[in-house]
Amino acid sequence: MGADETITLVRAPWLAAWLAFVYLALGASSAHYWLDSGEIGAAGFDLGVAHPPGAPGLVLVLRLAELVPLGSLGFRMALWSCVFGAAAVGLVVAVLQRRGASTALALIAGAWVLAGLTFVRQGRVVEVYALAAALLMVTLWGMGTRVPEPERTRSRLLAVAAATWAAWLFGDLRLALGVWLSVAWVRGFRAREPWARWAPLVAATCTLVIIALPLASVGGPQLDWGDPQRLGSLVDQLSARSIRESYADEILPASLAMWGHHAVDAAGRLAEDLGAPGLVVAVLSLGLGWRTAPGNEAGARGDAVVITWIVAVELLYIVGINPMGGADRQTGLVLAPIAALAVGDAARRWLADRGRLRWAVLPLIGTVLVLPPALRSAPDLAVTRSWAPHAWTRAALAQLPPGTLLLTQSDDLAAGTISARMLEGARPDVVSVPAQHLYRPMPQAAAADPRRASIWEAAHTADTEAERIVAAIEAHPGPVALELPRSGVFSRVPWWSTLGALPLAIDGAPSVRAALPDGRDVRLQVEGWLPRLPTAEDRRRLAFGLAGWARARVRVEGAIANAAAVLALSLERVDDRHASALVTLAALRDRVGDHQGAIALTRRALELERGRHAALTNLALYLSRDRSTLAEARAVAQRAVALRPWKADGWTRLAGVLHAAGDPQGARAAETRAREAAAR
């Protein structure tokens, strides 16, 4: 190897990382309005509204953003995600070069990672997932079988440090890296390798990163996120107890059909991230890694074991443990670098004896791998650069009278209002409280504010969720606004306001207790909002607000025709792929006698979301009215209970279909299951 080639090999990872950072940073201009409420809490802004598990140590890094005089604070924090994503890309190149891959092949693999939608989305916003990819790649780089002997000990200890931090941050990496490094440490200790003697001390030292949580709590009320005052509450926060309890039915689902449903969805997202050809190539390369053949050097089998183990853990996590995070691209990020390593290593071995042929094959490999996911992810640049979330939040705040209590129920509005108030100083008079978290102990951030403290104290005198919300409303002397009234956690609250996820006034501040506008006003507002919502993601937010508004209109006033007109407008002008609007509009059409229209709309909703529970149960009802479609109605109802056997309404619907089909015995069995499910 000549001097020039050595310089090229050294520079390639840095070049890849720099290019990746520039590409990711291009889309980070409004990323601070893409904050999840949890990450806002991790950054130490308003820790009374966030949910565990948190991001130990990330806050320390984000604090450094305050020192960078470049743009808004939110933008500076987003740049840290870009740094972590870029580091992951550079490390993919470095690992492959360490394994003997050419510079060109390693750079193609790095570009393939950067092309994935999940990777570029999470690398552009203030989130923890780009950090996960960076820490995983540091671990793989340091623990690789081809680490040169002079730097083996340093590399191994760096890997232990990164893996320890990753384990405290992420449940999937806790399992994947914890088991792997424990086995590697035992083997290294038995072989008397120097790194194995120091590894426990390094791991123990890096475990101190979790002290950031209680230290932040001691630092002041506004840093008391997750309330880690006691050892038990700290353990609960790190183990995501509140999330596990909230999504108990979704985690490790009780039905095999739901496992299959989540697996198909996960495969679809992977095909988007890697491209359909890339996914096939990655699966084949994973299998070829186990093959013993010339060019498969000593240690390659160990690399294949590690890669397969990480892939297996990640797939279990995506499909069974956190399937609810898939739609928001909160899972699967680390699979792209893993796939790049598997494919890059397989391609390196295949090209080893191909001579000049490899220079003809490499462009083909790059095109097949990089182009399909790049075509899917390139439009995301506009999504994360959009300032529509900022305009949306400011419009919601603008219509509130002075001293309003704003009760939210979504991360969108909760995170947006926190960002506007804490980062930009907007509307300090507004008291914003997440209604879905009123059951939790009063956070110190609320206790330090008499207005919020009285609301939490009143809520804790009630027993049910609806009663807590009503108590919170009654405890506030001024105006009150609900996000998406008569829906979600507010569905049983005997009170409503005009504030929904759709800001009901672009200009001005109407009375919060004013009457809902009629359909013509909504059409005017939709036309006014559309130019300010440049991407499909932005329009989806508007469609969500319109669907909530329409449901509230029906529940409050029984205005079926008006609500149906608004939903039809939303599907025509805003988002024709909004499954919730399709299901609701179908139900309204059915109520006025348009049964065929209801069936067609519900079928369309199921094309978009195959497992949507309300669509399945509604379609079973519509089809059960006609003898010619009873068999299909039965199959649809059985699909609903197969996916979610814990839901009583699915069994009730199946019982009704079986009665209509002349199967009283089966109907009685379904009714029994419905009672059992309701009694859970």
C-alpha positions in Angstrom: 0.0 0.0 0.0 1.5 3.3 -1.1 1.6 6.6 0.8 -1.1 8.1 -1.5 -3.4 5.2 -0.9 -2.9 5.5 2.8 -3.8 9.1 2.8 -7.0 8.3 0.7 -8.0 5.6 3.2 -7.6 8.1 6.1 -9.5 10.8 4.4 -12.5 8.8 3.0 -14.4 8.5 6.3 -13.9 12.2 7.0 -15.1 13.1 3.5 -18.1 10.9 3.9 -19.0 12.4 7.3 -18.6 15.9 6.1 -20.8 15.4 3.0 -23.4 13.6 5.1 -23.4 16.5 7.6 -24.0 19.1 4.9 -26.8 17.1 3.3 -28.5 16.6 6.7 -28.1 20.2 7.8 -29.7 21.4 4.6 -33.0 20.2 5.9 -32.7 21.2 9.5 -33.8 24.9 9.3 -37.1 24.4 11.2 -36.3 21.2 13.0 -36.9 22.7 16.4 -40.6 22.5 15.7 -40.3 18.8 15.0 -39.4 18.2 18.6 -41.1 15.4 20.4 -42.3 16.4 23.9 -39.9 13.8 25.3 -36.9 15.4 23.6 -38.0 18.9 24.7 -37.9 17.5 28.2 -34.5 16.0 27.6 -33.3 19.4 26.6 -34.5 20.7 29.9 -37.1 23.1 28.7 -40.4 22.1 30.4 -40.0 18.8 32.1 -43.4 18.6 33.6 -45.0 17.5 30.3 -42.6 15.0 28.9 -42.7 11.2 29.3 -39.9 8.8 30.3 -37.6 7.1 29.5 -35.6 10.2 28.6 -32.1 10.5 27.1 -29.4 10.4 29.8 -26.4 12.4 28.7 -28.0 13.8 25.6 -28.9 17.0 27.5 -25.3 17.6 28.2 -24.5 17.5 24.5 -27.5 19.7 23.6 -26.4 22.3 26.2 -23.3 22.9 24.1 -25.6 24.2 21.4 -26.1 27.3 23.4 -22.5 28.2 22.7 -22.9 28.2 18.9 -23.9 31.7 17.6 -25.8 30.2 14.6 -29.5 30.5 14.1 -32.2 29.7 16.7 -31.5 27.4 19.7 -33.7 24.7 18.2 -31.7 24.8 14.9 -28.5 24.5 16.8 -29.8 21.5 18.7 -30.9 19.9 15.4 -27.3 20.3 14.1 -26.2 17.9 16.8 -28.5 15.2 15.3 -26.8 16.0 12.0 -23.4 15.6 13.6 -24.4 12.2 15.0 -25.9 11.0 11.7 -22.8 12.2 9.8 -20.5 10.3 12.3 -22.5 7.1 11.7 -22.0 7.5 7.9 -18.3 8.1 8.3 -17.9 5.1 10.6 -19.6 2.8 8.1 -17.0 3.8 5.6 -14.2 3.4 8.2 -15.4 -0.1 9.3 -15.6 -1.3 5.7 -12.1 0.1 4.9 -10.8 -1.6 8.1 -12.2 -4.9 6.7 -10.4 -4.3 3.4 -13.0 -2.7 1.2 -11.9 -0.3 -1.4 -12.6 3.4 -0.9 -15.1 3.5 -3.7 -17.1 0.5 -2.3 -17.0 2.0 1.2 -18.3 5.4 0.0 -21.1 3.7 -1.9 -22.1 1.9 1.3 -22.0 5.2 3.2 -24.2 6.9 0.6 -26.7 4.1 0.8 -27.1 4.7 4.5 -27.5 8.4 3.9 -30.2 7.8 1.3 -32.7 6.1 3.7 -35.8 8.0 4.7 -35.7 7.0 8.4 -32.0 8.0 8.6 -32.4 11.4 7.0 -35.6 12.2 8.9 -34.1 11.4 12.3 -30.8 12.9 11.4 -32.4 16.3 10.8 -34.6 16.8 13.9 -33.9 17.1 17.6 -34.2 13.4 18.4 -32.1 10.7 20.0 -32.1 8.1 17.2 -29.2 9.5 15.2 -27.1 9.2 18.4 -28.1 5.6 18.6 -26.7 4.9 15.1 -23.5 6.8 16.0 -23.0 4.9 19.2 -23.7 1.5 17.6 -21.1 2.2 14.8 -18.5 3.3 17.3 -19.1 -0.1 19.1 -18.8 -2.1 15.8 -15.7 -0.1 14.8 -13.9 -0.7 18.1 -15.0 -4.4 18.5 -14.2 -5.5 15.0 -12.2 -8.6 14.4 -9.8 -6.7 12.1 -8.7 -4.0 14.6 -4.9 -3.6 14.3 -3.0 -4.9 17.3 -1.3 -1.7 18.4 -4.6 0.1 18.8 -6.7 -2.9 19.8 -7.0 -2.1 23.5 -7.9 1.6 22.9 -10.5 0.6 20.3 -12.1 -2.0 22.5 -12.4 0.3 25.5 -13.9 3.1 23.3 -16.4 0.5 22.1 -17.3 -0.4 25.7 -17.8 3.3 26.5 -20.1 3.8 23.5 -22.1 0.6 24.2 -22.6 1.6 27.8 -24.0 4.9 26.9 -26.2 3.4 24.2 -27.5 0.8 26.6 -28.8 3.4 29.0 -30.3 5.4 26.2 -32.1 2.7 24.2 -33.9 -0.5 25.2 -33.1 -2.3 21.9 -29.4 -1.6 22.1 -29.4 -2.5 25.8 -30.3 -6.1 24.8 -28.3 -6.2 21.5 -25.1 -4.7 22.8 -25.3 -5.9 26.4 -25.4 -9.6 25.5 -22.8 -9.3 22.8 -20.2 -7.4 24.8 -20.7 -9.5 27.9 -19.8 -12.6 25.8 -16.9 -10.8 24.2 -15.6 -9.6 27.6 -15.7 -13.2 29.1 -13.8 -14.5 26.1 -11.3 -11.6 26.3 -10.9 -12.1 30.1 -10.2 -15.7 29.7 -7.6 -15.0 27.0 -6.0 -12.4 29.3 -6.5 -9.6 26.8 -5.5 -6.2 28.3 -8.8 -4.4 27.3 -10.8 -7.0 29.3 -9.2 -6.0 32.6 -10.1 -2.3 32.1 -13.6 -2.8 30.6 -15.6 -3.1 33.9 -14.1 0.2 35.1 -14.9 1.9 31.8 -18.4 0.6 31.8 -19.0 1.7 35.4 -17.6 5.1 34.7 -19.8 5.6 31.6 -22.8 4.4 33.6 -22.5 7.7 35.5 -24.2 9.3 32.5 -27.6 8.5 34.2 -26.6 10.8 37.0 -27.5 13.6 34.6 -31.2 12.9 35.3 -31.2 13.4 39.1 -28.7 16.2 38.9 -31.0 18.0 36.5 -33.8 17.5 39.0 -31.8 19.0 41.8 -30.8 21.9 39.6 -34.2 23.5 39.6 -37.9 22.9 39.0 -37.8 23.4 35.2 -35.2 20.6 34.9 -37.3 18.1 36.9 -38.2 15.9 33.9 -39.6 12.5 34.9 -39.2 13.3 38.6 -36.2 11.1 39.3 -36.1 12.0 43.0 -36.0 8.4 44.3 -34.2 5.3 43.1 -37.5 3.7 42.2 -38.6 6.6 40.1 -35.2 6.7 38.4 -35.5 3.0 37.5 -39.1 3.6 36.3 -37.9 6.4 34.0 -34.9 4.5 32.6 -37.1 1.4 31.9 -39.9 3.5 30.4 -42.5 2.2 32.8 -45.2 4.8 31.9 -44.9 3.9 28.2 -45.0 0.2 28.8 -48.1 0.6 30.9 -49.8 3.0 28.4 -49.1 0.6 25.4 -49.5 -2.7 27.3 -51.7 -4.1 24.6 -49.4 -3.1 21.7 -46.2 -4.4 23.3 -45.7 -8.1 22.6 -49.2 -8.4 21.2 -51.4 -11.3 22.3 -52.3 -12.3 18.8 -50.1 -14.0 16.1 -52.1 -12.1 13.5 -50.9 -8.8 15.0 -47.3 -10.0 14.9 -47.7 -10.7 11.2 -49.4 -7.4 10.6 -46.5 -5.5 12.3 -44.0 -7.6 10.4 -45.5 -6.7 7.1 -45.5 -3.0 8.0 -41.9 -3.2 9.2 -40.8 -4.9 5.9 -42.5 -2.1 4.0 -40.6 0.6 5.8 -37.3 -1.3 5.4 -38.0 -1.5 1.6 -38.4 2.3 1.7 -35.3 2.8 3.7 -33.1 0.4 1.7 -35.0 0.2 -1.5 -36.6 -3.0 -2.6 -33.5 -4.2 -4.4 -31.3 -3.2 -1.5 -33.5 -5.1 1.0 -33.2 -8.3 -1.1 -29.4 -7.8 -1.5 -29.1 -7.2 2.3 -30.9 -10.4 3.2 -28.7 -12.4 0.8 -25.5 -10.8 2.1 -26.5 -11.6 5.6 -26.7 -15.2 4.7 -23.5 -15.2 2.7 -21.7 -13.8 5.7 -22.0 -17.3 7.3 -20.5 -19.0 4.3 -17.1 -20.5 4.6 -15.3 -19.9 1.3 -12.1 -18.5 0.0 -11.9 -14.8 0.8 -14.0 -15.2 3.9 -11.1 -14.6 6.3 -10.7 -15.7 9.9 -13.0 -13.7 12.1 -15.7 -13.2 9.4 -17.9 -15.9 11.0 -17.8 -13.9 14.2 -18.7 -10.7 12.4 -21.7 -12.6 10.8 -22.8 -13.8 14.2 -22.7 -10.2 15.6 -24.5 -8.7 12.6 -27.2 -11.4 12.7 -27.7 -11.0 16.4 -28.2 -7.2 16.2 -30.6 -7.6 13.2 -32.6 -10.2 15.1 -32.9 -8.0 18.2 -33.8 -4.9 16.2 -36.5 -6.8 14.3 -38.0 -8.2 17.5 -38.0 -4.6 18.9 -39.6 -3.1 15.8 -42.3 -5.8 15.3 -43.1 -6.8 18.9 -41.9 -4.3 21.5 -42.3 -0.9 19.9 -44.5 -1.3 16.8 -46.3 2.0 17.7 -43.1 3.9 16.9 -42.9 2.7 13.3 -45.2 5.2 11.7 -43.1 8.1 13.1 -39.9 6.5 12.0 -38.7 6.0 15.6 -37.5 2.5 14.9 -35.3 0.8 12.3 -32.7 3.6 12.0 -29.7 1.3 13.0 -30.7 -1.3 10.5 -29.4 0.8 7.6 -25.8 0.9 8.8 -26.0 -2.8 9.6 -27.2 -3.6 6.1 -24.5 -1.5 4.6 -21.8 -3.4 6.5 -23.3 -6.8 5.5 -23.6 -5.8 1.8 -20.3 -4.0 1.7 -18.4 -7.0 3.2 -20.1 -9.4 0.8 -19.4 -7.2 -2.2 -15.7 -6.8 -1.1 -15.3 -10.6 -1.0 -17.0 -11.1 -4.4 -14.9 -8.3 -6.1 -11.6 -9.4 -4.6 -10.6 -11.6 -7.6 -12.5 -9.8 -10.3 -9.7 -7.4 -11.4 -10.8 -4.5 -13.6 -14.3 -5.9 -13.7 -15.0 -4.3 -10.4 -14.7 -0.8 -11.9 -17.6 -1.7 -14.1 -19.6 -3.4 -11.4 -19.2 -0.7 -8.7 -21.3 2.0 -10.5 -24.0 -0.6 -11.1 -24.0 -1.5 -7.3 -24.1 2.1 -6.4 -27.1 2.8 -8.7 -29.1 -0.3 -7.6 -28.5 0.4 -3.9 -28.6 4.2 -3.6 -31.1 5.4 -6.3 -34.4 3.8 -5.1 -34.2 5.0 -1.4 -32.8 8.4 -2.5 -35.8 9.0 -4.7 -38.0 8.2 -1.7 -36.2 10.3 0.8 -35.2 13.4 -1.2 -38.6 15.0 -0.8 -38.2 14.8 2.9 -35.8 17.8 2.6 -38.9 20.0 2.1 -40.7 18.4 5.0 -38.1 19.2 7.7 -37.5 22.6 6.2 -41.1 23.5 6.4 -42.2 26.3 8.8 -45.8 25.1 8.8 -45.5 23.6 12.3 -44.3 27.0 13.5 -47.2 28.8 11.8 -49.7 26.2 13.1 -48.6 26.5 16.7 -48.5 30.3 16.6 -52.0 30.4 15.0 -53.3 28.2 17.9 -51.7 30.4 20.5 -52.9 33.6 18.7 -56.6 32.8 19.1 -56.4 32.3 22.8 -57.6 35.1 25.1 -55.2 36.3 27.8 -54.7 33.9 30.7 -56.1 30.9 28.9 -55.6 27.4 30.2 -54.7 25.2 27.2 -55.3 21.5 27.7 -53.5 19.5 25.0 -53.6 15.8 24.2 -51.1 15.4 21.3 -47.3 15.7 21.1 -47.7 18.0 18.2 -49.4 20.9 20.0 -47.8 20.2 23.4 -44.3 20.3 21.8 -45.1 23.2 19.6 -46.4 25.4 22.5 -43.5 24.5 24.7 -41.0 25.3 21.9 -42.8 28.6 21.2 -43.0 29.6 24.9 -39.6 28.4 26.1 -37.4 29.1 23.0 -39.2 32.2 21.7 -41.0 33.6 24.7 -44.4 33.5 23.1 -47.5 33.9 25.2 -46.2 33.6 28.7 -49.7 34.2 30.0 -51.0 30.9 28.6 -51.0 27.9 31.0 -50.4 24.8 28.9 -51.0 21.4 30.5 -51.0 18.0 28.9 -54.4 16.5 29.8 -53.3 12.9 29.3 -50.7 13.3 32.0 -52.8 14.7 34.8 -52.8 11.3 36.5 -49.1 11.7 37.2 -47.7 13.3 40.4 -47.3 17.0 40.2 -44.0 17.9 38.6 -41.8 20.4 40.3 -42.1 22.7 37.2 -45.9 22.9 37.9 -45.4 23.2 41.7 -43.3 26.3 41.2 -46.1 28.0 39.2 -49.2 28.7 41.4 -51.5 28.7 38.4 -50.4 25.2 37.3 -50.1 23.9 40.8 -53.8 24.6 41.5 -54.8 22.8 38.4 -52.8 19.7 39.2 -54.0 19.7 42.8 -57.6 19.9 41.6 -57.1 17.1 39.1 -55.7 14.8 41.8 -58.9 15.0 43.8 -60.7 13.1 41.0 -60.6 9.4 40.1 -61.3 9.0 36.3 -59.6 10.7 33.4 -62.7 12.7 32.5 -63.2 13.8 36.1 -59.6 15.0 36.3 -60.0 17.1 33.2 -63.2 18.6 34.4 -61.6 19.4 37.8 -58.7 21.0 36.0 -61.1 23.2 34.0 -63.1 24.2 37.0 -59.9 25.1 38.9 -58.9 27.7 36.4 -60.6 31.1 36.7 -60.0 32.3 33.2 -60.8 31.0 29.7 -60.1 27.3 28.8 -59.3 25.7 25.5 -59.2 22.0 24.6 -57.2 20.5 21.8 -59.5 18.4 19.6 -62.6 18.7 21.9 -64.9 15.7 22.0 -62.2 13.4 20.9 -59.5 11.3 22.5 -59.1 12.0 26.2 -61.8 14.8 25.9 -64.4 12.5 24.4 -66.3 12.1 27.7 -65.7 15.7 28.9 -69.1 17.5 29.1 -67.6 20.7 27.8 -66.1 21.9 24.5 -64.3 24.8 23.0 -63.5 26.1 19.5 -59.8 25.2 19.7 -58.9 22.1 17.8 -55.7 20.9 16.0 -57.2 23.1 13.2 -56.7 26.7 14.4 -60.2 28.1 13.8 -59.0 31.6 13.0 -56.0 32.7 11.0 -56.4 36.2 12.2 -58.1 37.6 15.3 -58.9 35.8 18.6 -62.5 34.6 18.8 -64.0 33.8 22.1 -63.0 30.3 23.2 -66.5 29.5 24.2 -68.0 30.8 20.9 -70.1 28.6 18.6 -68.4 26.4 16.1 -68.3 28.0 12.6 -70.3 26.6 9.8 -69.0 24.7 6.8 -68.5 27.8 4.7 -66.2 29.3 7.3 -64.2 26.0 7.4 -63.8 26.0 3.6 -62.5 29.5 3.7 -60.0 28.6 6.4 -58.9 25.5 4.5 -58.2 27.6 1.4 -56.4 30.1 3.6 -54.2 27.4 5.2 -53.3 25.3 2.1 -50.7 27.8 0.7 -49.0 27.7 4.2 -48.8 23.9 4.2 -46.3 23.0 1.5 -45.8 19.3 2.2 -47.9 16.1 2.6 -46.8 16.0 6.3 -48.1 19.5 6.9 -51.4 18.8 5.2 -51.8 15.6 7.2 -51.9 17.8 10.3 -54.7 19.9 8.8 -56.6 16.8 7.8 -56.3 15.4 11.4 -57.7 18.7 12.8 -60.6 18.7 10.3 -61.5 15.1 11.2 -61.5 16.0 14.9 -63.6 19.1 14.2 -66.1 17.1 12.2 -66.5 14.5 14.9 -67.0 17.3 17.5 -69.7 18.8 15.3 -71.6 15.6 15.2 -71.3 14.9 18.9 -72.1 18.5 20.0 -74.8 19.5 17.5 -75.7 16.3 15.5 -74.8 18.2 12.3 -74.2 15.1 10.1 -74.6 16.8 6.7 -72.2 19.7 7.7 -69.6 17.3 9.2 -69.8 15.1 6.1 -69.2 18.1 3.8 -66.1 19.1 5.8 -64.7 15.6 5.7 -65.3 15.4 1.9 -63.6 18.8 1.5 -60.6 17.5 3.5 -60.3 14.4 1.4 -60.7 16.4 -1.8 -58.4 19.4 -1.1 -56.2 18.4 1.8 -55.2 14.7 2.1 -57.0 12.0 0.1 -55.1 9.3 2.1 -56.3 10.2 5.5 -57.8 6.9 6.8 -59.5 8.5 9.8 -61.5 10.9 7.6 -62.5 8.0 5.3 -63.8 5.9 8.2 -65.7 8.8 9.8 -67.2 10.0 6.5 -68.2 6.4 5.7 -70.0 6.1 9.0 -71.9 9.4 8.3 -72.8 8.3 4.8 -74.2 5.0 6.3 -76.3 7.0 8.7 -78.0 8.9 5.9 -78.7 5.7 3.9 -75.7 5.7 1.4 -74.6 2.1 2.3 -72.7 1.5 -0.9 -70.8 4.7 -0.5 -70.0 3.8 3.1 -68.6 0.4 2.0 -66.5 1.9 -0.7 -65.0 4.5 1.6 -64.2 2.0 4.3 -62.6 -0.3 1.8 -60.4 2.6 0.7 -59.4 3.2 4.4 -58.4 -0.4 4.8 -56.2 -0.2 1.6 -54.3 2.5 3.4 -54.3 1.0 6.8 -54.9 -2.7 6.6 -55.3 -3.2 10.4 -57.4 -0.2 11.3 -59.8 -1.6 14.0 -62.7 0.8 13.4 -62.6 0.2 9.7 -62.7 -3.5 10.1 -65.6 -3.5 12.6 -67.6 -1.0 10.6 -67.1 -2.8 7.3 -68.2 -6.0 8.9 -71.4 -4.3 10.0 -72.1 -2.8 6.5 -71.5 -6.1 4.8 -73.6 -8.1 7.2 -76.8 -6.4 6.1 -76.7 -8.2 2.7 -77.0 -12.0 2.5 -74.7 -12.0 -0.5 -71.8 -10.4 1.5 -72.3 -12.2 4.8 -69.4 -14.5 4.2 -67.1 -11.5 3.6 -68.6 -9.8 6.7 -67.7 -12.8 8.8 -64.1 -12.9 7.5 -63.7 -9.2 8.1 -65.0 -9.5 11.7 -62.8 -12.5 12.4 -59.8 -10.4 11.1 -60.7 -7.7 13.6 -60.7 -10.1 16.6 -57.7 -12.0 15.3 -55.7 -8.8 15.3 -57.0 -7.5 18.7 -58.6 -10.2 20.7 -58.5 -7.9 23.8 -61.0 -5.5 22.3 -64.6 -6.2 23.4 -66.2 -4.3 20.5 -64.6 -6.6 17.9 -66.2 -9.7 19.6 -69.5 -7.9 19.8 -69.4 -7.1 16.1 -68.5 -10.7 15.3 -71.4 -11.9 17.5 -73.8 -9.7 15.5 -72.5 -11.0 12.2 -72.8 -14.6 13.3 -76.4 -14.0 14.4 -77.1 -12.6 11.0 -75.4 -15.6 9.4 -77.6 -18.1 11.3 -74.9 -19.3 13.7 -76.3 -18.8 17.2 -73.8 -21.1 18.9 -70.9 -19.1 17.4 -72.6 -15.8 18.3 -73.0 -16.9 21.9 -69.3 -17.8 22.1 -68.3 -14.4 20.7 -70.6 -12.7 23.2 -68.8 -14.6 26.0 -65.4 -13.4 24.7 -66.8 -9.9 24.5 -67.8 -9.9 28.2 -64.4 -11.4 29.1 -62.6 -8.7 27.2 -64.7 -5.9 28.7 -64.0 -7.3 32.2 -60.2 -7.0 31.8 
